[in-house]
């Protein structure tokens, strides 16, 4: 579903409105564990946790509908959290990450991620 502008002419008058249209996106479905992992980084929180963590990173497996949440002290720790998550998936579940999706906020776009 998408909200799209629509324009129609009738008797030399133009009518404009917004309409909800069903739009089909050509996105392949994640069928196996690791096909698509969604990640988001949240913070800083106004109050730190007991371990002095003020950021939270989430990793959600789209195919299996399970998530992992990890507290971080610094925003820059996101790369190390991702590497640890990837290693856990490989060693404990024998799963390789094929796609990593984030919300486009730019939290996970930095030099260590780009070089990795």
C-alpha positions as CSV (number, residue, x, y, z in Angstrom):
1,X,0.0,0.0,0.0
2,X,1.3,3.5,-0.9
3,X,-0.1,7.0,-0.6
4,X,0.3,8.5,-4.1
5,X,-0.8,11.8,-5.7
6,X,-3.5,11.4,-8.3
7,X,-4.5,14.1,-10.9
8,X,-7.5,13.9,-13.2
9,X,-8.9,16.4,-15.8
10,X,-12.6,16.8,-16.3
11,X,-14.3,19.6,-18.2
12,X,-11.1,21.7,-18.3
13,X,-10.7,21.5,-14.6
14,X,-8.0,19.6,-12.8
15,X,-8.7,17.6,-9.7
16,X,-5.9,16.6,-7.4
17,X,-6.0,14.2,-4.4
18,X,-4.1,11.7,-2.6
19,X,-5.1,8.0,-3.0
20,X,-4.1,4.8,-1.3
21,X,-3.0,2.4,-4.1
22,X,-1.9,-1.1,-3.9
23,X,1.7,-1.2,-5.1
24,X,3.5,-4.5,-5.7
25,X,7.1,-4.3,-4.8
26,X,9.5,-6.8,-6.5
27,X,11.3,-7.9,-3.3
28,X,12.3,-11.5,-2.9
29,X,11.1,-13.1,0.3
30,X,13.6,-14.3,2.9
31,X,13.0,-18.1,3.1
32,X,16.0,-19.3,5.0
33,X,17.7,-18.1,8.2
34,X,20.2,-15.5,7.3
35,X,18.7,-14.5,4.0
36,X,17.9,-11.0,5.3
37,X,18.8,-9.6,8.7
38,X,17.3,-6.2,9.8
39,X,19.3,-4.1,12.1
40,X,18.6,-0.8,13.9
41,X,20.6,1.3,16.4
42,X,18.7,3.3,19.0
43,X,20.0,5.9,21.5
44,X,21.3,7.6,23.4
45,X,18.9,7.0,26.2
46,X,18.5,9.7,28.8
47,X,19.3,7.2,31.6
48,X,22.1,4.7,31.3
49,X,21.6,1.0,32.2
50,X,23.4,-0.5,35.1
51,X,26.3,-1.6,32.8
52,X,26.5,2.1,31.6
53,X,24.9,1.2,28.3
54,X,23.0,4.1,26.6
55,X,22.6,2.6,23.1
56,X,20.7,-0.5,21.9
57,X,21.3,-2.4,18.7
58,X,18.8,-5.0,17.4
59,X,19.3,-7.8,14.9
60,X,16.1,-9.4,13.5
61,X,16.1,-12.5,11.3
62,X,13.2,-12.0,8.8
63,X,12.8,-15.6,7.8
64,X,12.7,-17.1,11.3
65,X,11.1,-14.1,13.2
66,X,13.6,-14.0,16.0
67,X,15.5,-11.1,17.3
68,X,18.6,-10.3,19.4
69,X,19.0,-7.1,21.3
70,X,22.4,-5.9,22.7
71,X,23.2,-2.9,24.8
72,X,26.1,-0.7,23.8
73,X,28.1,2.0,25.7
74,X,29.1,3.9,22.6
75,X,27.5,4.3,19.2
76,X,30.8,3.3,17.6
77,X,30.5,-0.2,19.3
78,X,27.8,-1.1,16.7
79,X,30.5,-2.6,14.3
80,X,31.9,-4.8,17.0
81,X,28.3,-5.9,18.0
82,X,27.6,-6.8,14.4
83,X,30.8,-8.9,14.1
84,X,30.0,-10.7,17.4
85,X,26.4,-11.4,16.1
86,X,27.7,-12.7,12.8
87,X,30.2,-15.0,14.6
88,X,27.4,-16.3,16.9
89,X,25.2,-17.1,14.0
90,X,28.0,-18.9,12.2
91,X,29.3,-20.9,15.2
92,X,26.0,-21.7,17.0
93,X,23.5,-22.0,14.2
94,X,25.7,-22.5,11.1
95,X,24.0,-19.5,9.4
96,X,25.7,-17.1,7.0
97,X,24.3,-13.6,6.7
98,X,23.4,-12.9,3.0
99,X,21.8,-9.4,3.4
100,X,22.0,-6.8,6.2
101,X,19.2,-4.2,6.1
102,X,19.1,-1.0,8.2
103,X,16.7,1.9,8.3
104,X,19.0,4.2,6.4
105,X,19.7,6.4,9.4
106,X,23.4,6.2,8.6
107,X,24.3,4.6,12.0
108,X,25.9,1.6,10.4
109,X,27.6,3.5,7.5
110,X,31.2,4.2,8.6
111,X,34.7,3.3,7.8
112,X,35.0,0.0,9.7
113,X,31.7,-1.3,8.1
114,X,32.7,-0.2,4.6
115,X,36.1,-1.9,4.9
116,X,34.6,-5.1,6.3
